[in-house]
Amino acid sequence: MRNLLLLLLPLFLIQASLAQTATFQGVVLNKDQQPIANVNISLANDSSTGTASNATGFYQLQVPSNQSLEIRFTSINFKPVVIKDLRLKPGEIFEFNPVLDVNVEQFAEVVITNRNTREFRGITTIEPELLRRIPGAQPGIENILLSLPGVNNNNELSTQYAVRGGNYDENLIYINEIEVYRPFLIRSGQQEGLSVVNSDLVRSVDFSAGGFQAKYGDKLSSVLNIDYRRPTDFGAGIDASLLGASAFVEGTAFAKALTAIVGLRYRDNSLFINSRETQANAVPRFFDAQAYLTYQITPKFQLDFLGNIAVNSYDFEPEDRQTNFGTVQEPQAVVINYDGQEEDQYETYFGALKASYDVSEQLNLRFISSVYLTQEQEHYDILARYGLGRPNTDIGSDDLGEVDFVTGIGSELEHGRNDLDALIGTVEHRGTYVFDDGKKESDLLEWGVKVNVENIRDRVREYTVIDSAGFSVRPPFADLRNDEPYTPFSAPLVPFTSIRADNDVDIQRLQAFAQYSSRGYLGDHEIFWNLGARTHTWNVSGDGIESVTQTVFSPRGQFAIKPDWANTDMLFRLSTGIYHQPPFYRELRDENGAVVPDVKAQQSFHLVLGNDWSFSWNDRPFKLTSEAYYKNLSDVNTYTLENVRIRYRANNEATAYAYGADLRLNGEFIKGTESWISAGYLKTEENLNDRGFISRPTDQRLKFAMLFQDYVPNIPQVRMYLNLVYNTGLPGGSPNYADPYDFQFRLRDYRRADVGINYVFKDAQNDSRTFSKFDEVFIGVELYNMFDNQNSITNIWVRDIANSRQIAIPNFLTPRVLNFRLAMRF
């Protein structure tokens, strides 16, 4: 018994010691909501009790309980933060996330500030508050991304985006280190609904348009890295408009060991769809619920849960449409009457569990498991009867704009019964180790291993029947000339296009990466470098599919230097590497719906040169970011792009390239607000089977964008937000089964300006007795496409019997639309 007591005595002493202490922890942030490393945290009256924030800004300090505490946050580059009269209970875990201001020193006209690691890595950071304030037909992160150089999308109803010549499938999206996915069967922007990112939950936004590190994954174009926030107190908010509503609630429990934030969103795009030229009965409704929970089991062990449920329904019954086109001298119009309807349903369920364990101050281990399930149906039968003619141009006529005489007639029947179920399971381990010798900036080693299991069950039933002047048009096979209705054809009638397939596909993936980062000095010049590599092995098999296994290896590197120049604050970057995109399910499926298991990974060599110049003008901070890039692509899987639907040819028969330059100037154009101007040039072409280079579907040559914030000087509660985008026209596509080398014209330029005006009753800068219990209250009016530009995304092709030609009729996007909005937070 005595020996047993001697053995248990240390345990009792440890337990008693823990019972007399509490845990003070959190993440140290700058004003851009980015973590700050190497900030000293200490007790004011006990110099022996202290710690420092690590590379991710996280800190943890054991402090005495039941005592009045004064805790200091100090760093040579930031103004100190002091907490006074803090009293914690025994065993309590108290989270505090301080925001440190830059300690600015001025020498002549040069402002010296601390550069964070993101700038060295070529990552663009976006203030989360902008996601809620900047107007757009699809508000949220994608709306802001389209104002950045090199990011394009000529469809305001879509949340998809193309980066530097890539397509919509070439972008990685992470939320809290967990990769998220989009639905498979979406054909048009008006079916998409909500962004996968809930803006109400966001803490930080990082974006890289190319040359990104090995840890991010295997895609060819970009990375969007989102972190949801951990609340420190109770809060809630609601945002309502004519387009729908969103709400969130957040809070803590169990002495703040448990935190939770839940967001709900509902959207109805009828306001946009009913304003388009096609008269229709449309019911586009989208709903999702997201939750992010954390539980601090011990001071070193934490569990996170991320969940999402999204239900999108799209019912569409078109009635009629008239589109005027042509020139002033030769005006033309197409009048279309519709029968039939479309019923689409997309249901997505996603859940992820993440465990994080701090083995020591230097070593952190994370284990992630996730499940993604999507069930999608796309059912439609739509008969369109069209007539070509000339609209009445007599200004004094009562029939101005109406078609007086029809010169061509025809019809088209589209049928679809497409159903897809996809289940994706993931198990992943990530780790970081910080090398800190106390003499220089910390070096960082990161590694990870990831296993994916994907099962896709896909049923495709599509056909199109075309009738022109009473003759059924057969498909244009290579050995048969297609000249109906001019020459009768006596063979059995067949659809113009027909796709019929049943696929049950299993894909297993094994991915791994390792990378090493270092930040220090070369003489008096601050430098940063990163070297890493990825490997990706995947196997494709399934019912009636031959099993095929392939492996790729991707080395990558970055180098940045900030010269020690007395009067100029400059940063130079170089990023390079090999990037692969192992095929996802859509890339394995050819134009006829069949799965081709031996499709190779597309490969791209990236070279990115960048420069950041930070300066002060009129005592306001500005930064000019410029980047030049070059991509050389091989094993290219060519595709066609119709609205947002991508159909691959499931081949690797092309090579391609992309090069260009991007510029972005951001700063306080209006004192106290951040705005920016972006400009970019891009050229991307592909060479299919050595036939010569032609423009790729995403060859967006010129880009100009502006995101601008302003307020009325004498009435600061009135604020204006402008989101302006100009893109030159994309390649216009071609009729079905046509040779892309025969159709190399472009759509019209895309021009759009959205403006929002808010009146703020209460926020951090404006107090109000009436709304004293709220943190923020504002009402606003938003005018989308305020100049009423007619933008088009695709063409429909009709046959003119009078002159034996096919005519491209533009599908116009949304006109000017007015929206009203109310938002509250407390």
Residue pairs with C-beta under 8 A, 6 or more apart in sequence:
18 91
19 90
19 91
20 64
20 65
20 66
20 90
21 62
21 63
21 64
21 65
21 90
21 91
22 62
22 63
22 64
22 65
22 88
22 89
22 90
22 91
22 92
22 93
22 94
23 60
23 61
23 62
23 63
23 92
23 93
23 94
23 299
24 41
24 60
24 61
24 62
24 63
24 69
24 71
24 86
24 88
24 94
24 96
25 58
25 59
25 60
25 61
25 93
25 94
25 95
25 96
25 296
25 299
26 58
26 59
26 95
26 96
26 97
26 98
26 232
27 35
27 53
27 56
27 57
27 58
27 59
27 97
28 35
28 36
28 39
28 41
28 53
28 57
28 59
28 73
28 97
28 98
28 100
29 35
29 36
29 57
29 97
29 98
29 99
29 100
30 36
30 78
30 99
30 100
30 101
30 102
30 114
30 116
31 99
31 100
31 101
31 102
32 116
32 125
32 127
33 99
33 125
33 127
33 128
33 203
33 204
34 57
34 116
34 118
34 125
34 204
35 53
35 55
35 56
35 57
35 58
36 53
36 57
36 75
36 78
36 100
36 116
37 53
37 54
37 55
37 56
37 57
37 117
37 441
37 442
38 52
38 53
38 75
38 441
38 442
39 52
39 53
39 57
39 59
39 73
39 74
39 75
39 78
39 100
40 50
40 51
40 52
40 72
40 73
40 74
40 75
41 50
41 51
41 52
41 53
41 59
41 61
41 71
41 72
41 73
42 49
42 50
42 51
42 71
42 72
42 74
43 49
43 50
43 63
43 69
43 70
43 71
43 72
44 70
44 71
44 72
44 82
45 70
49 61
49 62
49 63
50 61
51 59
51 60
51 61
51 361
52 59
53 59
54 361
54 362
54 364
54 434
54 442
55 117
55 432
55 434
55 442
55 444
56 364
56 432
60 299
60 300
60 358
61 71
62 299
63 69
63 71
63 88
65 88
65 89
65 90
65 91
65 92
66 87
66 88
66 89
66 90
67 87
68 85
68 86
68 87
69 83
69 85
69 86
69 87
69 88
70 82
70 83
70 84
70 85
70 86
71 82
71 83
71 86
72 80
72 81
72 82
72 83
73 80
73 81
73 82
73 98
73 100
74 80
75 100
75 103
76 103
77 102
77 103
77 113
77 114
78 100
78 101
78 102
78 103
78 114
79 100
79 101
79 102
79 103
81 98
81 100
83 96
86 94
88 94
89 255
91 255
92 255
92 256
93 255
93 256
93 257
93 296
93 299
94 255
94 256
95 230
95 232
95 252
95 256
95 259
96 232
97 230
97 232
102 113
102 114
104 111
104 112
104 113
105 112
106 112
108 567
109 616
110 566
110 567
110 568
110 569
110 615
110 616
111 569
111 614
111 615
111 616
111 621
112 569
113 569
113 614
113 621
115 526
115 562
115 571
117 517
117 519
117 528
118 125
118 206
119 571
119 612
120 519
120 528
120 558
120 560
120 562
120 571
120 573
121 208
121 213
121 528
121 530
121 558
121 560
122 208
122 211
122 212
122 558
122 560
122 573
122 575
122 608
122 610
122 627
123 206
123 207
123 208
123 225
124 148
124 206
124 207
124 208
124 209
124 625
124 664
125 204
125 205
125 206
125 207
126 141
126 144
126 205
126 206
126 207
127 205
127 674
128 199
128 202
128 203
128 204
128 205
130 144
130 674
130 707
131 139
131 140
131 141
131 143
131 144
131 199
131 202
131 205
132 139
132 199
132 200
132 239
132 823
133 709
133 721
133 756
133 758
134 143
134 144
134 147
134 707
134 721
134 723
134 756
135 721
135 723
135 754
135 755
135 756
135 782
135 783
135 784
136 143
136 146
136 156
136 723
136 754
136 784
137 143
137 156
137 157
137 272
137 754
137 784
137 785
137 814
137 817
138 156
138 157
138 158
138 159
138 189
138 192
138 195
139 199
140 159
140 195
140 197
140 199
141 195
141 197
141 199
141 202
141 205
141 224
141 226
142 153
142 159
142 160
142 161
142 195
143 723
144 205
144 707
145 151
145 161
145 207
145 224
146 152
146 153
146 161
146 705
146 725
147 676
147 678
147 705
147 706
147 707
147 723
147 725
148 207
148 209
148 664
148 678
148 705
149 209
149 627
149 662
149 663
149 664
149 678
149 679
149 680
149 703
149 705
150 163
150 164
150 209
150 210
150 627
150 629
150 660
150 662
150 680
150 682
150 703
151 161
151 162
151 163
151 209
151 222
152 161
152 162
152 163
152 698
152 700
152 703
152 727
153 160
153 161
153 162
154 700
154 727
154 730
154 747
154 750
154 791
154 793
155 189
155 643
155 644
155 793
155 813
156 189
156 752
156 784
156 785
156 791
156 813
156 814
157 188
157 189
157 190
157 192
157 269
157 272
157 813
157 814
158 188
158 189
158 192
158 643
158 644
159 189
159 192
159 194
159 195
159 196
160 168
160 182
160 189
160 192
160 644
161 168
161 171
162 168
162 170
162 221
162 698
162 700
163 170
163 171
163 209
163 210
163 221
163 222
164 209
164 210
164 221
164 222
164 629
164 631
164 658
164 660
164 682
164 684
165 221
165 631
165 658
165 660
165 682
165 684
165 696
165 698
165 699
165 700
166 220
166 221
166 222
166 658
166 698
167 221
167 639
167 641
167 646
167 697
167 698
168 644
168 646
169 584
169 586
169 587
169 646
170 219
170 220
170 221
170 222
170 581
171 219
171 221
171 222
171 223
171 224
172 179
172 216
172 217
172 219
172 222
172 223
172 224
173 179
173 180
173 196
173 197
173 224
173 226
174 180
174 216
174 223
174 224
174 225
174 226
175 196
175 197
175 226
175 227
175 228
175 306
176 226
176 227
176 228
176 292
176 304
176 306
176 352
176 354
177 354
177 366
177 368
177 430
178 306
178 352
178 354
178 368
178 370
179 217
179 370
179 426
180 196
180 308
180 350
180 372
181 350
181 372
181 374
181 424
182 196
183 192
183 312
183 346
183 348
183 374
183 376
184 374
184 376
184 420
184 422
184 585
184 586
185 344
185 346
185 376
185 377
185 378
185 418
185 420
186 192
186 346
186 644
186 645
187 378
187 642
187 643
187 644
187 645
188 643
188 644
188 645
189 643
189 644
189 793
190 269
190 272
190 273
190 282
190 284
190 314
191 284
191 312
191 314
191 344
191 346
192 312
192 644
193 267
193 269
193 284
193 286
193 310
193 312
193 346
194 265
194 267
194 286
194 288
194 310
194 312
196 308
197 224
197 226
198 246
198 248
198 263
198 265
198 288
198 290
199 246
200 237
200 239
200 246
200 247
200 248
200 263
201 228
201 229
201 248
201 261
201 263
201 290
201 292
202 226
202 227
202 228
202 229
203 227
203 228
203 229
203 230
204 226
204 227
205 224
205 225
205 226
206 223
206 224
206 225
206 226
207 222
207 223
207 224
207 225
208 216
208 222
208 223
208 225
209 221
209 222
209 627
209 662
210 221
210 222
210 575
210 606
210 608
210 629
210 631
211 556
211 558
211 575
211 576
211 577
211 606
211 607
211 608
211 629
212 222
212 223
212 556
212 575
213 515
213 530
213 532
213 556
213 558
214 513
214 514
214 515
214 532
214 533
214 534
214 554
214 555
214 556
214 577
215 430
215 446
215 448
215 513
215 515
215 532
216 223
216 225
217 223
217 511
217 534
218 511
218 534
218 536
218 552
218 554
218 579
218 580
218 581
218 582
218 601
219 579
219 581
220 579
220 580
220 581
220 602
220 604
220 631
220 633
228 261
228 292
228 306
229 261
230 259
230 261
230 292
230 294
231 250
231 251
231 252
231 259
231 260
231 261
232 252
232 256
232 259
233 251
233 252
234 250
234 251
234 252
235 248
235 249
235 250
235 251
235 775
235 825
235 826
236 247
236 248
236 249
236 250
236 825
236 826
237 247
237 248
237 776
237 823
237 824
237 825
237 826
238 245
238 246
238 247
238 823
238 824
239 245
239 246
239 247
239 821
239 822
239 823
239 824
240 246
240 821
240 822
240 823
241 782
241 819
241 820
241 821
241 822
242 271
242 819
242 820
243 267
243 268
243 269
243 271
243 272
243 819
244 265
244 266
244 267
244 268
244 286
245 265
245 266
246 263
246 264
246 265
246 266
247 263
247 264
248 261
248 262
248 263
248 264
249 261
249 262
250 259
250 260
250 261
250 262
251 259
251 260
252 258
252 259
252 260
253 260
256 296
257 295
257 296
257 297
258 293
258 294
258 295
258 296
259 293
259 294
259 295
260 291
260 292
260 293
260 294
261 291
261 292
261 293
262 289
262 290
262 291
263 289
263 290
263 291
264 287
264 288
264 289
265 286
265 287
265 288
265 289
266 285
266 286
266 287
267 285
267 286
267 287
268 284
268 285
268 286
269 282
269 284
269 286
270 282
270 283
270 284
271 817
271 819
272 784
272 814
272 817
273 280
273 282
273 284
273 316
274 280
274 282
275 814
275 815
275 817
276 812
276 813
276 814
276 815
277 321
277 322
277 323
277 812
278 318
278 319
278 320
278 321
278 338
279 318
279 319
279 320
279 321
280 316
280 317
280 318
280 319
280 338
281 315
281 316
281 317
281 319
282 315
282 316
282 317
283 313
283 314
283 315
283 316
284 313
284 314
284 315
284 316
285 312
285 313
285 314
286 310
286 311
286 312
286 313
287 310
287 311
287 312
288 308
288 309
288 310
288 311
289 308
289 309
290 306
290 307
290 308
290 309
291 305
291 306
291 307
291 308
292 304
292 305
292 306
292 307
293 304
293 305
294 302
294 303
294 304
294 305
295 302
295 303
296 302
297 303
299 358
300 357
300 358
300 359
301 355
301 356
301 357
301 358
302 355
302 356
302 357
303 353
303 354
303 355
303 356
304 353
304 354
304 355
304 356
305 351
305 352
305 353
305 354
306 350
306 351
306 352
306 354
306 370
307 350
307 351
307 352
308 348
308 349
308 350
308 351
309 348
309 349
309 350
310 346
310 347
310 348
311 345
311 346
311 347
311 348
312 344
312 345
312 346
312 347
313 344
313 345
313 346
314 342
314 343
314 344
314 345
315 341
315 342
315 343
315 344
316 341
316 342
316 343
316 344
316 380
317 340
317 341
317 342
318 338
318 340
318 382
318 384
319 337
319 338
320 335
320 336
320 337
320 338
321 334
321 335
321 336
321 338
322 333
322 334
322 335
322 336
322 403
323 333
323 334
323 336
323 809
323 810
323 812
324 331
324 332
324 333
324 391
324 401
325 331
325 332
325 333
325 334
325 809
325 810
326 332
326 333
331 390
331 391
331 393
332 388
332 389
332 390
332 391
332 807
333 388
333 389
333 390
333 391
333 403
334 386
334 387
334 388
334 389
334 798
334 807
334 809
335 386
335 387
335 389
335 403
335 406
336 384
336 385
336 386
336 387
337 384
337 385
337 386
338 382
338 383
338 384
338 385
339 382
339 383
340 380
340 381
340 382
340 383
341 380
341 381
341 382
342 378
342 379
342 380
342 382
343 377
343 379
343 380
344 376
344 377
344 378
344 379
344 380
345 375
345 376
345 377
346 374
346 375
346 376
346 377
347 374
347 375
347 376
348 372
348 373
348 374
349 371
349 372
349 373
349 374
350 370
350 371
350 372
350 373
351 370
351 371
352 368
352 369
352 370
352 371
353 368
353 369
353 370
354 366
354 367
354 368
355 366
355 367
355 368
356 364
356 365
356 366
357 364
357 365
357 366
358 364
359 365
361 434
361 436
362 433
362 434
362 435
362 436
363 431
363 432
363 433
363 434
364 431
364 432
364 433
365 429
365 430
365 431
366 429
366 430
366 431
367 428
367 429
368 426
368 427
368 428
368 429
368 430
369 425
369 426
369 427
369 428
370 425
370 426
370 428
371 423
371 424
371 425
371 426
372 422
372 423
372 424
372 425
372 426
373 421
373 422
373 423
373 424
374 420
374 421
374 422
375 420
375 421
376 418
376 419
376 420
376 421
377 418
377 419
377 420
378 416
378 417
378 418
378 419
379 416
379 417
379 418
380 414
380 415
380 416
381 413
381 414
381 415
381 416
382 413
382 414
383 411
383 412
383 413
383 414
384 411
384 412
384 413
384 414
385 409
385 410
385 411
386 409
386 410
386 411
386 412
386 798
387 403
387 406
387 408
387 409
388 406
388 407
388 408
388 409
388 798
388 800
388 807
389 403
389 404
389 405
389 406
389 407
389 408
390 403
390 404
390 405
390 407
391 401
391 402
391 403
391 404
392 399
392 400
392 401
392 402
392 403
392 404
393 400
394 400
407 800
407 801
407 802
408 468
408 469
408 798
408 799
408 800
408 801
408 802
409 468
409 469
409 801
410 466
410 467
410 468
410 469
410 798
410 799
410 801
411 466
411 467
412 464
412 465
412 466
412 467
413 464
413 465
413 467
414 462
414 463
414 464
415 461
415 462
415 463
415 464
416 461
416 462
417 459
417 461
417 462
418 458
418 459
418 460
418 461
418 462
419 458
419 459
420 456
420 457
420 458
420 459
421 456
421 457
421 458
422 454
422 455
422 456
422 457
422 585
423 454
423 455
423 456
424 452
424 453
424 454
424 455
425 452
425 453
425 454
426 450
426 451
426 452
426 453
427 450
427 451
428 448
428 449
428 450
428 451
429 448
429 449
429 450
430 446
430 447
430 448
431 446
431 447
431 448
432 444
432 445
432 446
433 444
433 445
433 446
434 442
434 443
434 444
435 442
435 443
435 444
435 445
436 442
440 519
440 520
440 521
441 518
441 519
441 520
442 519
443 516
443 517
443 518
443 519
444 516
444 517
444 518
445 514
445 515
445 516
445 517
446 513
446 514
446 515
446 516
446 517
446 532
447 512
447 513
447 514
447 515
448 511
448 512
448 513
448 514
449 510
449 511
449 512
450 509
450 510
450 511
450 512
451 508
451 509
451 510
451 511
452 507
452 508
452 509
452 510
452 511
453 506
453 507
453 508
453 509
454 505
454 506
454 507
454 508
454 509
454 585
455 504
455 505
455 506
455 507
456 503
456 504
456 505
456 507
456 585
457 503
457 504
457 505
458 501
458 502
458 503
458 504
458 505
458 585
458 589
458 593
459 501
459 502
459 503
460 499
460 500
460 501
460 502
460 503
460 593
461 499
461 500
462 497
462 498
462 499
462 500
463 495
463 497
463 498
463 499
464 495
464 496
464 497
464 498
464 736
465 472
465 495
465 496
466 472
466 473
466 496
466 799
467 473
468 484
468 485
468 799
468 801
469 485
469 801
470 485
471 484
471 485
471 488
471 489
472 484
472 493
473 482
473 484
473 485
473 496
473 799
474 480
474 482
474 484
474 489
474 491
474 493
474 494
474 496
475 482
475 494
475 495
475 496
475 497
475 737
476 482
476 737
476 738
483 804
485 799
485 801
486 801
486 804
496 736
497 736
497 737
499 591
499 592
499 593
500 593
501 589
501 592
501 593
501 594
503 542
503 543
503 545
503 589
503 593
503 594
503 595
504 542
504 543
505 540
505 541
505 542
505 545
505 585
505 588
505 595
506 540
506 541
506 542
507 538
507 539
507 540
507 541
507 585
508 538
508 539
509 536
509 537
509 538
509 539
509 582
510 536
510 537
510 538
511 534
511 535
511 536
511 537
512 534
512 535
513 532
513 533
513 534
513 535
514 532
514 533
515 530
515 531
515 532
515 533
515 556
516 530
516 531
516 532
517 528
517 529
517 530
518 528
518 529
518 530
519 526
519 527
519 528
520 526
520 527
521 527
522 561
523 564
524 564
525 561
525 562
525 563
525 564
526 561
526 562
526 564
527 559
527 560
527 561
527 562
528 558
528 559
528 560
528 561
529 557
529 558
529 559
529 560
530 556
530 557
530 558
530 559
531 555
531 556
531 557
532 555
532 556
532 557
533 553
533 554
533 555
533 556
534 553
534 554
534 556
535 551
535 552
535 553
535 554
536 551
536 552
536 554
536 580
536 582
536 601
537 549
537 550
537 551
538 549
538 550
538 582
539 547
539 548
539 549
540 547
540 548
540 588
540 595
540 597
540 598
541 547
541 548
541 597
542 595
542 597
545 595
545 597
546 597
546 598
547 597
548 597
548 598
550 582
550 598
550 600
550 601
552 580
552 582
552 601
552 603
553 578
554 577
554 578
554 579
554 580
555 577
555 578
556 575
556 576
556 577
556 578
556 579
557 575
557 576
557 577
558 573
558 574
558 575
558 576
559 573
559 574
560 571
560 572
560 573
560 574
561 571
561 572
562 569
562 570
562 571
562 572
563 570
563 572
568 613
568 615
569 613
569 614
569 615
570 611
570 612
570 613
570 614
571 611
571 612
571 613
571 614
572 609
572 610
572 611
573 608
573 609
573 610
573 611
573 612
574 608
574 609
574 610
575 606
575 607
575 608
575 610
576 605
576 606
576 607
576 608
577 605
577 606
578 603
578 604
578 605
578 606
579 603
579 604
579 605
579 606
580 601
580 602
580 603
580 604
581 587
581 601
581 602
581 603
581 604
582 601
583 599
583 600
583 601
583 602
583 637
586 646
586 648
587 599
587 637
587 648
587 650
588 595
588 596
588 597
588 599
588 648
588 650
589 595
589 596
589 648
589 650
590 596
590 648
590 649
590 650
590 651
591 640
591 647
591 648
591 649
591 650
594 650
595 650
596 650
596 651
599 637
599 650
599 651
599 652
600 635
600 652
601 635
602 633
602 634
602 635
602 636
602 637
602 652
603 633
603 634
603 635
604 631
604 632
604 633
604 634
605 631
605 632
605 633
606 629
606 630
606 631
607 629
607 630
607 631
608 627
608 628
608 629
609 627
609 628
609 629
610 625
610 626
610 627
610 628
611 625
611 626
611 627
612 623
612 624
612 625
613 623
613 624
613 625
614 621
614 622
614 623
615 621
615 622
615 623
615 624
616 622
617 667
620 667
620 668
620 669
620 671
621 667
621 668
622 665
622 666
622 667
622 668
623 665
623 666
623 667
624 663
624 664
624 665
625 662
625 663
625 664
625 665
625 666
626 661
626 662
626 663
626 664
627 661
627 662
628 659
628 660
628 661
628 662
629 658
629 659
629 660
629 661
629 662
630 657
630 658
630 659
631 657
631 658
631 659
631 684
632 657
633 655
633 656
633 657
633 658
633 686
634 655
635 652
636 652
636 653
636 654
636 655
636 656
636 686
637 648
637 649
637 650
637 651
637 652
637 654
638 648
638 649
638 651
638 653
638 654
638 686
638 688
639 646
639 647
639 648
639 649
639 697
640 646
640 647
640 697
640 733
640 734
640 740
641 697
641 698
641 733
642 733
642 794
643 793
643 794
643 811
653 688
653 689
654 686
654 687
654 688
654 689
655 686
655 687
656 684
656 685
656 686
656 687
656 696
657 684
657 685
658 682
658 683
658 684
658 696
659 682
659 683
659 684
660 680
660 681
660 682
660 683
661 680
661 681
662 678
662 679
662 680
663 678
663 679
663 680
664 676
664 677
664 678
664 679
665 676
665 677
666 674
666 675
666 676
666 677
667 674
667 675
667 676
668 674
668 675
669 675
669 708
670 709
670 710
670 711
673 709
673 710
673 711
674 709
675 706
675 707
675 708
675 709
676 706
676 707
677 705
677 706
678 703
678 704
678 705
678 706
679 703
679 704
679 705
680 702
680 703
680 704
681 701
681 702
681 703
682 699
682 700
682 701
682 702
682 703
683 699
683 701
684 695
684 696
684 698
684 699
685 693
685 694
685 695
685 696
685 699
686 693
686 694
686 696
687 693
687 694
688 694
688 740
688 741
691 741
692 741
694 740
694 741
694 744
695 731
695 744
696 731
697 730
697 731
697 733
698 730
699 730
699 731
700 727
700 728
700 730
701 728
702 726
702 727
702 728
703 725
703 726
703 727
703 728
704 725
704 726
705 724
705 725
705 726
706 722
706 723
706 724
707 722
707 723
707 724
708 720
708 721
708 722
708 724
709 719
709 720
709 721
709 722
710 719
710 720
710 722
711 717
711 718
711 719
711 720
712 718
712 719
716 765
716 766
717 759
717 760
717 761
717 766
718 757
718 758
718 759
718 760
719 757
719 758
719 759
719 760
720 755
720 756
720 757
720 758
721 755
721 756
721 757
721 758
722 753
722 754
722 755
723 753
723 754
723 755
724 752
724 753
724 754
725 750
725 751
725 752
725 753
726 749
726 750
726 751
726 752
727 749
727 750
728 746
728 749
728 750
729 746
729 747
729 748
729 749
729 750
730 746
730 747
731 744
731 745
731 746
731 747
732 743
732 745
732 746
732 747
732 795
732 808
733 743
733 794
733 795
734 740
734 742
734 743
735 743
735 797
735 806
736 797
745 808
747 792
747 793
747 794
747 795
747 810
748 790
748 791
748 792
748 810
750 791
751 787
751 789
751 791
752 785
752 789
752 791
753 785
753 786
753 787
754 782
754 783
754 784
754 785
754 786
755 782
755 783
755 786
756 780
756 781
756 782
756 783
756 821
757 780
757 781
757 782
758 778
758 779
758 780
758 821
759 778
759 779
759 780
760 766
760 776
760 777
760 778
761 768
761 770
761 771
761 777
761 778
761 779
762 768
762 771
762 772
762 774
762 775
762 776
762 777
763 775
763 776
763 777
763 778
764 775
764 776
768 777
771 777
773 826
774 824
774 825
774 826
775 825
775 826
776 823
776 824
776 825
777 823
777 824
777 825
778 822
778 823
779 820
779 821
779 822
779 823
780 820
780 821
780 822
780 823
781 818
781 819
781 820
781 821
782 818
782 819
782 820
782 821
783 816
783 817
783 818
783 819
784 814
784 816
784 817
784 818
784 819
785 791
785 814
785 815
785 816
785 817
786 816
787 816
788 815
788 816
790 810
790 812
790 813
790 815
791 812
791 813
792 810
792 811
792 812
792 813
793 811
793 813
794 810
794 811
795 808
795 809
795 810
795 811
796 808
796 809
796 811
797 806
797 807
797 808
797 809
798 806
798 807
798 809
799 805
799 806
799 807
800 806
800 807
